[in-house]
Amino acid sequence: MVARVIGTEHGFSLDDQMRGNVPQRVGRQLYTARVNVSVDLLPHQPPMRLVEELVELVPGVRAHCRRQTKSDDWFFQGHFPGNPVVPAIVLIELVAQTGGLAAAAGEAVAGRPIQLRVAALGSFKFQATASPGALLDVTARVAGHLGGLYKIEGEVMAGGQRVASGSITLAQPR
């Protein structure tokens, strides 16, 4: 899958960074490149790999992912018969997975898999619902980083309407 990657980490060239090599400093210039970066960087496997498409990635800063919901998605079974909606916990997990890509993509493309886990949930608001057929646009940004902890702020949009927003803390496992 091809995603748009913006910028570089620590001022090194994007090509070197994507190969895991950082041989020379090229300044603090920001630029855009299309590279093969995939949701396969996540350790999750279906059905728990909820993000389907990585749209944009700024390693260590932010990510934008998508998921097209379908009427046969496992999480619609029994939630709610006759009026299915995406469960709140699925929306939170979408933010967590997108935030994990934002926080740890630089390490993952360098050959180290993403190993972040949910450590804490901040305040989440669920402003609307999403039904089967909705395209879920998920954005997440790294709001803070201390040691192995990453504070992620994110939102989920469906049809131009905010469905969920909130924060989550991800941690490297001990």
Secondary structure in CASP SS format (residue, H / E / C, confidence):
PFRMAT SS
TARGET T0000
AUTHOR 0000-0000-0000
METHOD secondary structure of the structure
MODEL  1
M C 1.00
V E 1.00
A E 1.00
R E 1.00
V E 1.00
I E 1.00
G C 1.00
T C 1.00
E C 1.00
H C 1.00
G C 1.00
F E 1.00
S C 1.00
L H 1.00
D H 1.00
D H 1.00
Q H 1.00
M H 1.00
R H 1.00
G C 1.00
N C 1.00
V C 1.00
P C 1.00
Q C 1.00
R E 1.00
V C 1.00
G C 1.00
R C 1.00
Q C 1.00
L C 1.00
Y C 1.00
T E 1.00
A E 1.00
R E 1.00
V E 1.00
N E 1.00
V C 1.00
S C 1.00
V H 1.00
D H 1.00
L H 1.00
L C 1.00
P C 1.00
H C 1.00
Q C 1.00
P C 1.00
P C 1.00
M C 1.00
R C 1.00
L C 1.00
V C 1.00
E C 1.00
E E 1.00
L E 1.00
V E 1.00
E E 1.00
L E 1.00
V E 1.00
P C 1.00
G C 1.00
V C 1.00
R E 1.00
A E 1.00
H E 1.00
C E 1.00
R E 1.00
R E 1.00
Q E 1.00
T C 1.00
K C 1.00
S C 1.00
D C 1.00
D C 1.00
W H 1.00
F H 1.00
F H 1.00
Q C 1.00
G C 1.00
H C 1.00
F C 1.00
P C 1.00
G C 1.00
N C 1.00
P C 1.00
V C 1.00
V C 1.00
P C 1.00
A H 1.00
I H 1.00
V H 1.00
L H 1.00
I H 1.00
E H 1.00
L H 1.00
V H 1.00
A H 1.00
Q H 1.00
T H 1.00
G H 1.00
G H 1.00
L H 1.00
A H 1.00
A H 1.00
A H 1.00
A H 1.00
G H 1.00
E H 1.00
A H 1.00
V H 1.00
A C 1.00
G C 1.00
R C 1.00
P C 1.00
I C 1.00
Q C 1.00
L C 1.00
R E 1.00
V E 1.00
A E 1.00
A E 1.00
L E 1.00
G E 1.00
S E 1.00
F E 1.00
K E 1.00
F C 1.00
Q C 1.00
A C 1.00
T C 1.00
A C 1.00
S C 1.00
P C 1.00
G C 1.00
A C 1.00
L E 1.00
L E 1.00
D E 1.00
V E 1.00
T E 1.00
A E 1.00
R E 1.00
V E 1.00
A E 1.00
G E 1.00
H E 1.00
L E 1.00
G C 1.00
G C 1.00
L E 1.00
Y E 1.00
K E 1.00
I E 1.00
E E 1.00
G E 1.00
E E 1.00
V E 1.00
M E 1.00
A E 1.00
G C 1.00
G C 1.00
Q E 1.00
R E 1.00
V E 1.00
A E 1.00
S E 1.00
G E 1.00
S E 1.00
I E 1.00
T E 1.00
L E 1.00
A E 1.00
Q C 1.00
P C 1.00
R C 1.00
END
